[in-house]
Amino acid sequence: MTTCSQRGCRMAKVIVDSNFLFIPFQFRVDVFEQLNSLLGKCEPVVLSTTLNELESLTLRGSERIRRLASAALELADRCRMAEAERELGESSDDVILRMAQEWKCIVATNDSKLRRRLRGLGIPTVFLRQMSRLDIEGYVP
C-alpha cells in the first residue's frame, strides 16, 4: 500500500474511538507509532463526544474501567480535539459515523459493531489484529 507521505498528499485524518485509546494499556501496543507506520504521517483526532464518554467512564465504570478511561484521557492529549455536537437520539458511535462521512476519513476502533457499520458505509477502519499490531480494513485513497 502506498502511504500518503509517499504520494506527497496531505496528512490523513483518523478519528480515534474511546476503546482504541485503551489498546496501549491492555495490549502494550504503541497505537500512535503503528498508525504512522500503517498510514504514513497521520493526524489522530478525538471528538469531544468521545472525551465526554471517557470522562463518564472515569466516574461510573468498574474500577478497572475507571483506571483505563483515566489513562485513555491522558493519551487523548496526543490527539487533536474536535468539537462534535450529539444530535437528538445519537449515540457516540453515531457521531463518529456522521463525522467520518462528513470528513471522508478513517476511523480507529476495536468496536466490532461500529466497524461493521463503518464497513457498510465504505469507511476504512484501523483496528487491533492478533492483540499485537494495527491493521486497516477498507480502501484508503
Secondary structure, 3 states (H helix, E strand, C coil): CCCHHHHCCCCEEEEECCHHHHHHHHHCCCHHHHHHHHHCCEEEEEEHHHHHHHHHHHHHCCHHHHHHHHHHHHHHCCCEEECCCCCCCCCHHHHHHHHHHHHCCEEECCCHHHHHHHHHCCCCEEEEECCCEEEEECCCC
